[in-house]
Amino acid sequence: MNKHNQLIAACGLNCKECDIFQAPNNPEIAQEIVDWFKKEKDTEVKIEDIRCLGCKDDRTKHWSPDCWILKCCVDKKGLEFCYECEDFPCEKLNQWGKGSKGYEEALNRLKEMKRK
């Protein structure tokens, strides 16, 4: 795996662009995440808990170690990226891609990686 792909998640998200990935080195972003959880989810999150080294690093330190995409792609199928799956893009991934602009970009990134 090349160094560039190390920071691309199995789902195609670019870790470098992720607020949670950036939070440990950016107190302003970390506070915004804490405030969002309080307002939107009525959940208290500590700033020191907002950290992720990417899903290709230590999963015990991953923000979402129970991510359905990681469980399917990496754990169940032993793949590095969803685009390597014979069912790519599956309906569940297509629906996920409609969830936000970032998810849509991630899915498009995977499609481009598959073309190459």
Backbone as numpy.savetxt, mean C-alpha at the origin, in Angstrom:
# Nx Ny Nz CAx CAy CAz Cx Cy Cz
15.02 -8.36 -7.65 14.18 -7.19 -7.65 15.07 -5.96 -7.65
14.77 -5.02 -8.54 15.60 -3.82 -8.54 15.16 -2.87 -7.43
16.02 -1.92 -7.13 15.80 -1.01 -6.01 14.50 -0.21 -6.17
14.20 0.20 -7.41 12.98 0.95 -7.68 11.74 0.14 -7.29
11.70 -1.12 -7.65 10.55 -1.96 -7.35 10.41 -2.26 -5.87
11.46 -2.09 -5.09 11.39 -2.33 -3.65 10.37 -1.39 -3.00
10.21 -0.19 -3.57 9.29 0.77 -3.00 7.95 0.81 -3.73
7.70 -0.18 -4.57 6.39 -0.35 -5.19 5.74 -1.56 -4.51
4.59 -1.32 -3.93 3.89 -2.38 -3.21 3.32 -3.41 -4.17
2.94 -4.54 -3.64 2.34 -5.61 -4.45 1.14 -5.09 -5.23
0.42 -4.13 -4.67 -0.77 -3.57 -5.29 -0.45 -2.44 -6.27
0.81 -2.03 -6.34 1.20 -0.96 -7.24 1.35 0.40 -6.60
0.98 0.52 -5.32 1.17 1.81 -4.65 2.66 2.12 -4.55
3.00 3.39 -4.69 4.38 3.84 -4.56 4.59 4.27 -3.11
5.38 3.52 -2.38 5.59 3.79 -0.95 6.11 5.21 -0.71
6.96 5.70 -1.58 7.54 7.03 -1.39 6.48 8.12 -1.39
5.33 7.86 -2.01 4.26 8.85 -2.09 3.24 8.70 -0.96
3.40 7.67 -0.15 2.42 7.36 0.90 2.68 8.21 2.15
1.61 8.83 2.65 1.73 9.65 3.86 2.19 8.82 5.06
1.71 7.60 5.19 2.09 6.77 6.33 3.58 6.43 6.25
4.07 6.16 5.06 5.50 5.88 4.86 6.34 7.10 5.22
5.83 8.29 4.90 6.56 9.54 5.15 6.42 10.05 6.58
5.38 9.63 7.29 5.05 10.19 8.60 6.18 10.17 9.63
6.97 9.09 9.78 8.01 9.11 10.80 9.04 10.23 10.62
9.20 10.71 9.40 10.16 11.79 9.13 9.49 13.13 8.86
8.17 13.18 9.04 7.45 14.42 8.78 6.34 14.58 9.82
6.63 15.30 10.91 5.66 15.46 12.00 4.33 16.08 11.56
4.37 16.94 10.56 3.14 17.58 10.07 2.21 16.53 9.43
2.77 15.68 8.60 1.97 14.61 7.99 1.45 13.67 9.06
2.31 13.31 10.01 1.90 12.41 11.09 0.72 12.99 11.87
0.78 14.27 12.18 -0.31 14.90 12.92 -1.59 14.94 12.10
-1.47 15.17 10.80 -2.65 15.16 9.93 -3.33 13.78 9.95
-2.53 12.73 9.98 -3.09 11.37 10.01 -3.79 11.14 11.35
-3.16 11.53 12.45 -3.77 11.41 13.77 -5.10 12.15 13.80
-5.11 13.38 13.29 -6.33 14.19 13.28 -7.42 13.55 12.41
-7.02 12.98 11.27 -7.98 12.33 10.37 -8.64 11.15 11.07
-7.84 10.32 11.74 -8.40 9.17 12.44 -9.37 9.61 13.53
-9.02 10.66 14.23 -9.89 11.16 15.30 -11.22 11.65 14.72
-11.15 12.43 13.65 -12.35 13.02 13.06 -13.18 12.00 12.28
-12.55 11.25 11.40 -13.27 10.37 10.48 -13.62 9.00 11.07
-12.79 8.50 11.96 -12.98 7.14 12.49 -13.24 7.11 13.99
-13.21 8.30 14.62 -13.37 8.40 16.07 -12.43 7.42 16.79
-11.19 7.40 16.30 -10.18 6.48 16.81 -8.93 7.27 17.19
-8.39 6.93 18.36 -7.15 7.54 18.81 -5.97 6.75 18.25
-5.09 7.42 17.55 -3.88 6.81 17.00 -2.69 7.63 17.50
-1.68 6.95 17.99 -0.48 7.65 18.46 0.44 7.92 17.29
1.06 9.08 17.31 1.99 9.46 16.23 3.07 8.40 16.05
3.60 7.86 17.13 4.69 6.88 17.02 4.25 5.56 16.39
2.94 5.33 16.32 2.43 4.11 15.69 2.23 4.25 14.18
2.34 5.46 13.68 2.15 5.70 12.25 3.49 5.50 11.57
3.70 4.27 11.12 4.95 3.94 10.44 4.72 2.73 9.55
5.44 2.71 8.47 5.38 1.58 7.56 6.67 1.61 6.75
7.29 0.47 6.63 8.52 0.37 5.84 8.23 -0.22 4.47
6.96 -0.34 4.15 6.57 -0.94 2.89 6.26 -2.41 3.09
5.42 -2.96 2.24 4.99 -4.35 2.44 6.05 -5.36 2.04
7.15 -4.89 1.48 8.23 -5.82 1.13 9.31 -5.84 2.20
9.08 -5.07 3.24 10.00 -5.06 4.37 9.36 -5.90 5.48
9.71 -5.65 6.69 9.22 -6.40 7.85 7.72 -6.18 8.01
6.94 -7.22 7.77 5.48 -7.09 7.83 5.00 -6.83 9.25
5.79 -7.13 10.26 5.37 -6.83 11.62 5.39 -5.33 11.87
6.06 -4.60 10.99 6.12 -3.14 11.11 5.32 -2.47 9.99
4.50 -3.23 9.32 3.68 -2.72 8.22 2.40 -2.13 8.79
1.94 -1.05 8.20 0.73 -0.38 8.66 -0.48 -1.30 8.56
-0.54 -2.09 7.49 -1.68 -2.98 7.27 -1.22 -4.41 7.02
-0.68 -5.08 8.03 -0.15 -6.43 7.80 -1.22 -7.43 7.36
-2.49 -7.12 7.61 -3.58 -8.00 7.22 -4.24 -7.58 5.90
-3.55 -6.78 5.12 -4.06 -6.30 3.83 -4.51 -7.48 2.96
-5.71 -7.41 2.43 -6.24 -8.51 1.61 -5.39 -8.73 0.37
-4.82 -7.67 -0.17 -3.99 -7.81 -1.37 -2.71 -8.56 -1.05
-2.08 -8.22 0.07 -0.87 -8.94 0.49 -1.18 -10.41 0.75
-2.30 -10.65 1.43 -2.66 -12.04 1.74 -2.87 -12.85 0.47
-3.52 -12.26 -0.53 -3.80 -12.97 -1.78 -2.54 -13.10 -2.63
-1.92 -11.97 -2.93 -0.80 -11.94 -3.88 0.46 -12.60 -3.31
0.86 -12.16 -2.15 2.14 -12.59 -1.58 2.00 -13.90 -0.80
1.09 -13.91 0.17 0.98 -15.08 1.05 0.39 -16.31 0.34
-0.73 -16.12 -0.33 -1.41 -17.26 -0.95 -0.76 -17.70 -2.26
-0.40 -16.72 -3.11 0.07 -17.07 -4.46 1.59 -16.99 -4.61
2.28 -16.42 -3.62 3.74 -16.34 -3.66 4.28 -15.42 -4.74
3.52 -14.39 -5.07 3.92 -13.45 -6.12 4.49 -12.18 -5.49
5.21 -11.42 -6.29 5.75 -10.15 -5.84 4.77 -9.01 -6.12
4.09 -9.08 -7.27 3.14 -8.05 -7.69 1.86 -8.70 -8.20
0.75 -8.02 -8.04 -0.53 -8.55 -8.53 -0.51 -8.81 -10.03
0.20 -8.01 -10.79 0.18 -8.18 -12.24 0.75 -9.54 -12.68
1.47 -10.22 -11.80 2.03 -11.53 -12.13 0.98 -12.65 -12.04
-0.18 -12.33 -11.53 -1.24 -13.32 -11.35 -1.94 -13.58 -12.68
-2.32 -14.83 -12.90 -3.03 -15.19 -14.14 -4.41 -14.55 -14.20
-4.96 -14.11 -13.06 -6.28 -13.48 -13.02 -6.21 -11.95 -13.05
-5.02 -11.39 -13.24 -4.85 -9.93 -13.21 -5.48 -9.28 -14.42
-6.19 -8.20 -14.23 -6.68 -7.68 -12.94 -7.99 -8.35 -12.57
-8.05 -8.89 -11.38 -9.27 -9.56 -10.93 -10.33 -8.50 -10.59
-11.55 -8.95 -10.46 -12.65 -8.03 -10.18 -12.45 -7.29 -8.85
-11.95 -8.00 -7.86 -11.74 -7.37 -6.55 -10.70 -6.25 -6.65
-9.64 -6.47 -7.41 -8.62 -5.44 -7.60 -9.17 -4.27 -8.42
-9.98 -4.56 -9.42 -10.61 -3.49 -10.19 -11.50 -2.62 -9.31
-12.27 -3.26 -8.42 -13.11 -2.50 -7.49 -12.26 -1.66 -6.54
-11.18 -2.24 -6.05 -10.25 -1.51 -5.17 -9.72 -0.28 -5.90
-9.38 -0.43 -7.18 -8.85 0.67 -7.98 -9.80 1.83 -8.12
-11.08 1.58 -7.92 -12.09 2.65 -8.01 -12.24 3.39 -6.69
-11.52 2.95 -5.66 -11.68 3.52 -4.32 -11.08 4.89 -4.12
-10.07 5.22 -4.89 -9.45 6.54 -4.77 -8.55 6.78 -5.98
-8.16 8.02 -6.15 -7.25 8.36 -7.26 -5.93 7.62 -7.09
-5.44 7.52 -5.87 -4.19 6.82 -5.61 -4.27 5.34 -5.96
-5.40 4.71 -5.64 -5.58 3.30 -5.96 -5.68 3.11 -7.47
-6.37 4.03 -8.13 -6.47 3.96 -9.59 -5.08 4.07 -10.22
-4.27 5.01 -9.72 -2.91 5.16 -10.22 -2.09 3.90 -9.97
-2.28 3.29 -8.81 -1.55 2.06 -8.47 -1.92 0.94 -9.44
-3.20 0.79 -9.72 -3.64 -0.24 -10.65 -3.08 0.02 -12.05
-3.10 1.27 -12.46 -2.53 1.62 -13.76 -1.02 1.36 -13.80
-0.34 1.60 -12.68 1.10 1.31 -12.59 1.35 -0.19 -12.81
0.52 -1.01 -12.18 0.65 -2.46 -12.35 0.41 -2.87 -13.80
-0.58 -2.27 -14.43 -0.86 -2.57 -15.84 0.33 -2.22 -16.71
0.95 -1.08 -16.41 2.14 -0.65 -17.17 3.31 -1.60 -16.90
3.49 -2.02 -15.67 4.57 -2.96 -15.33 4.36 -4.28 -16.08
3.12 -4.70 -16.20 2.83 -5.95 -16.90 3.18 -5.81 -18.39
2.87 -4.65 -18.98 3.18 -4.42 -20.40 4.68 -4.51 -20.67
5.47 -4.09 -19.70 6.92 -4.08 -19.88 7.43 -5.45 -19.60
